[in-house]
C-alpha cells in the first residue's frame, strides 16, 4: 500500500511539473546575449499589458466583453492557464511567448482553423539546432530528431494561419500549410555575432530578437529589391518581394511607397502609393472576428514584382528618392482603436530607402 502511495505521489508531482515551463529569467545567467535580444522582442512583450496595439484590439473583443476568457492566449501567452485573463500580477502571462515554451515544441498539429503546438512533457529537454551537441548542467539539449527545428518551421504552429468563425483566413503566412520549402528561422532569426552561451564559447548564435514588422526590419530588407525603369515621359518604381509570404500579413497594417524627385535643389513629392488588405462585413471594414470577406487587397504578395507608374518626366541631373515602409495600424483605424497617443501605432516605419541619380 505504501509503495502505491509513493508511486501515485511521484506520478502526480511529475504530471504537475510537466505542465510547468521555466521562467525566462532562468535563461539569463547562461545565455545573456540571447536573453537581452529576447526580452526586447515582441515574443517577450506579447501580452495586452506590454503591447498597446494588441491591448486596444483585445479591449473590443467579444471574448473580453462578454465571455471573460482570453482566447488569444493560445499563442500570445501559451504557458498560462487556458483562457485565463492576463494581468500585470499573473506571472505566467507576463512570460509572454517564453523561451522554454518555444524550445519544448516537439510537433505541430495541422488544423483548418489554426495550428496547434505540441510540447514535450519533459521539462529538462529543450530542442535546438546546434550541429554539434553540447552539454548543459541545467537542462538537456536535443539537437537532432526535431524536424520542425531543423527546417525552420517551428513557428508555423502560431504563424501559419488564423481562420475566424466565418471561415475567413484573417492572417495567413502559408495558405496551403505546406511545411517544406519555407524557412521562418533563417529569415527572421539569422545568425549574428556572439556566443550562444557563456558556458560554451561560440562565434555566432541565432538571433532571438525576432526581426519583423515591429523591429529589426533592416535584417529583412535584403529580401525586397527596389529598382527604377525610366521611360520617355514617365518612370516606374519596381518592388520585388522575394519572400515566401506577403509583404505584410496582419490586416491592420498598411504599406506605403513614398517617392520624391529633386531637381535644381527643388524637391517634388509625388503621390504616395498605398498597399493594404481590408477585411470586412456588409461592405464595411470590420474587426477580425466579425469579418466575413476581403473587401480590398492590394498588398504585395509572395514572390511578386509590383510596378508603380509615375507620370513624371525624369531629366538628366534628377535624383529620385524612394522609401518603402509601413504603419503598424492603418491610420484610418487609429482613432477607433484609441491609439492616437501611441507612437508604435502612429509612427511610419521606414523599411527600405534608396536614391537613384540620373
N, C-alpha and C positions, 0 to 999 in steps of 0.2 A: 504493500500500500504506500509506504514511504517513497519507494522508487517511482511509483506512478505519479505521486505529487511532485517529486523533483523534476521528472521529465515534463510534466504539464507546465510547471512554473518556468522551466528553461525555455520551452516552446513558446509560451506566452510572451516572455521577455524578448525572445528573438523576433517574433512577429511584430511586436510593438516597435522594436528597434529598427526593423527593416522598413518601417513606414517613415522613419526619420531621415533627414538629409543634413549633413554637416553645414553649419553656418558659413557664409562666405569669409568671415574674419579668420576662420581656422586655416585658410589657404595663404594668408598674408605672410606668415613667417618664412615659408619656404619659396613662395612664388611672389615676391614683392613687385616685380615689374608687371607681371600679368595681373596681379590684384589691382594695381593702380589703374591700368587700362580698363579693366572690367568695372571698377567702381564708378568710373565716369561715363560708362556706356548706357545705352537705352535698356539693355538687359537688366542692369542693376537698378535702373530707375523706371521700371515698367509699371509701377503702381499708380493709382489715381493721385496719391499724395505727392508723388515725385514728378509726374508728367502732367502739366496743365492741360494739354490737348486731350489726352485720354480722360482726364477728370471731367472736362467740360462735356464730352460725349457721354460718359457714364452717368452724369447728372441728369441726362434726359432719357436714359434707357428705361424701358418698361420694367425690367428686372429690378432696377433700383427703386423706381417709384411705386411699384405695386407688389412685386414678389419678395423684395428684400433678399435677393440672393445674387451673388457675384459670378455670373456665368462666364465672364471674361477671364476668371482666374485659371481656367484650364490651360491657358498659355501665358497669361500675364503674371500669375503668382502660383505656379504649379505645385509648390511644396506645402502650401497652406491647406487647411481643411476645405473640402469641396463645398463650393457655393457660399462660404463664409465671407462676410463683408470686410474689406480691408480698412484698417485704421492705423494711425501712427503708432499705436500701442501693440498692434498684432505683429509680433516678431517674425513669424513665418511669412506673412505677407510682405513685409519690408525687405525680405531677402530677394524679392523680385524673381527673375529667372536665374536661379542660383548656379554657382559653379558645380556643386555636387549633382544637381539635377541633370544638367546637360551631359556631364561625364558619366552618368549612370543610365543613359538611354541605350538600351540594347537592341531594340527593334521598333519598327513603325508600322502601325496597323492602318492600312489604306481604307478610308471611309468616304462615301459620297459627300457628306456634309462638311466634315473637316477631319483630317487625320488624327490619329491618337498615338502618343509616345508610350512605349512600353519600357519601364525602367527596371533595372536589376534590383532584387531584394537584398543583395549583399552590399552592405554599407562600405565595406573596406576595399572593394574592387572598382576602380574607375577606368573607363575606356579612354584610350588615347590613340595617337597616330605616329608615335616615335618609331623609326625604322629599327633602331637597336634598343633593346629592352634595358631599362634602368630600374633600380630598386629604390623604394622609399621606406623609411622607418615608420611612417604614419598610415600608409594605405597601400593596397595592392594596385598594380598597373597592368591593364590588359592591352597590349599594343597590337595584338592581332585577333582575328576572329570576329570583328565587328565590321560588316560590310558598309554600314552607313557612315561610320567614322572614316573608313578608307576612301570611299568615293565622294565624300564631302556632302552627302545628302542627309546628314543628321538633323539638319534644320527643317526639313520638309514636314516633320510632324506638326509644326505650327505654321510654317510659312508657305505651305503649298497652295491652299485654297480655303475659302470660307463661304459656305452656302447658307443663305438665310432661310427662314421658314417658307418663303415664296419661291424657293429653288432658284434664286438669283445668286450667282457667284460674285460676291461683292468685292473680293480682293484675291487675286489669283497670281501666283508666281509660275506655276506649272499646271496648266489647264488639264492636260492629259494624264497627270500624275505619273509620268514616266521618270523613274528614278535614275536611269542610266543616261550618261552624257553630261547633264548639268552638274556643276560643282559650286555650291554656295560658298564653301570654305575657302577655296583658292582665290576667289574674288573679294569676299567680304572679310576674310581673315588671312591676309597674305603673310608671308614670312618677313619678319623685321629683326633688327639687331637687338641683342640682349638675350640673356640666358633664360631657359625655361624655368630653372630652379637654382637657388644658391647652393644646393647640395650637389648638383651635377652641372658643372660649367659647360655651357653651350654658346656658340656664336650667334645663333638665331632662335627665335621662338615664333609661334603662331600668334598673330595679333589678336588680342581679346577686347579691343575697343569697338569692334563690330562696325566697320565702315558702312555707311548707309545714307539715307536722305537727311538724317538729323545731324550727323557729324562725320568727320574724316572723309569728306566727299572727294578730296584730292586723290585718295587711293583708288577711286573708281573712275576718275576722269579719263584714264587711258583706254577705257572701253567704249568711249564715244569720240568720234572724229568729226571735225568741222572743216569745211572747205568752201571756197567761193568760185563760182563759174561766172566770168564776166561776159556779157553779151553786148550787142550794139547799143541798145538804148535801155538796158536793164541789167540786173545781175541776180544770181541765185545763191542762197546760202544752203549748203548741203549738210545735213546732220545724219551721221552714220552710227546707229546704235548697234554695237556688236555684241551686246549682252543677250542672254537667253530669255530675258523677260522684258516687259515694257519699261520704259524709262522711269516711270513712277507707278506704283501699284495701288496705294490707298486712294479711294475716290475723293477724299478731302483735298488732296494735293493738286497743285496746278504748276505746270512748267511754263516758262516764259522765255522767248528768244528776243533779246534786245540788240538792235543794230543801229549804229550811227556812222556818218561819213564826215570826215574832217577835210576841208578844202580851204587853203589860204587862211589858216588859223580860225576858220569858222566851222563849227560843228552842227550838223543837221541830224536830229534824231528821227529815225524812221518809225513807222508804226510797229508796236510790239506784236509778235505772233504768240498766241496762247495755245497750249496743248492741255487738254483736260478730258476727264471721263466723268460724266454726270449721271448718277443713278437716281431714279425717282419713281413716283406713283401718280397716276392720273395726269400725266403731262407736266408735273411739277417736281422739282428736286425733293428728295426725301432722305431721311436718315437710313443707315444700312439695314436696320431691322425692318423697316417699313417699305423699302424699295421693292418694286416688282419688275422693273425693266431698266435698261440703259437708255437714257434719253439722248445722250451725245457722247461720242468717243472720238477725239482727235489726238489722243495720246500716242506718242511714238512707240511702235510695237517692237517686239523682239526681232533682232536682225533686220530691222527696217532702215532704209535710207530715205529720209524725208527731205524734199526740196521746197524751199520757201522763196517765192518770187518777189522782187522789189522793182517797181517801175522808177528807177533812178539810174541815170547815165553816169557811169564812173569815168573820170578823166585821169590823165597821167598826173601823178603827184598826189592823188587822193589817198587817204588812209581810212580803211573800213574796220571799225571795232565791233566785234561780235561777243555777246555774253549770253550763255545758256545757263539758266538757273531755275529756281522754283520757290513757291510758297508752300509751307507745310500745311497751311489751311487756306482754302480758297478765300480770297478777300471778300467775296460776296457772302460768305458764311461766318465771318469773324464776329460780327455784331450779334447774330442769332445765337452763337455759342458763348457769348460774353467773354471774348478773348482779346478785346481791344487793347488792354494794358499788358498783354503777354508778348514779349519780344519774340519768343520762339514761334508764335503764331503769325506775327505780322512782318517779320523780317524777310527780305528777299535773300535767298541763299544763292551765291554765285558759284556755280558748279564748274564752268569752263569758260575761260576768256581767251580770245585770240585777236590779233591785229593783222591786217593784210595791207601791204603797201603796193601801190600801183604806179 
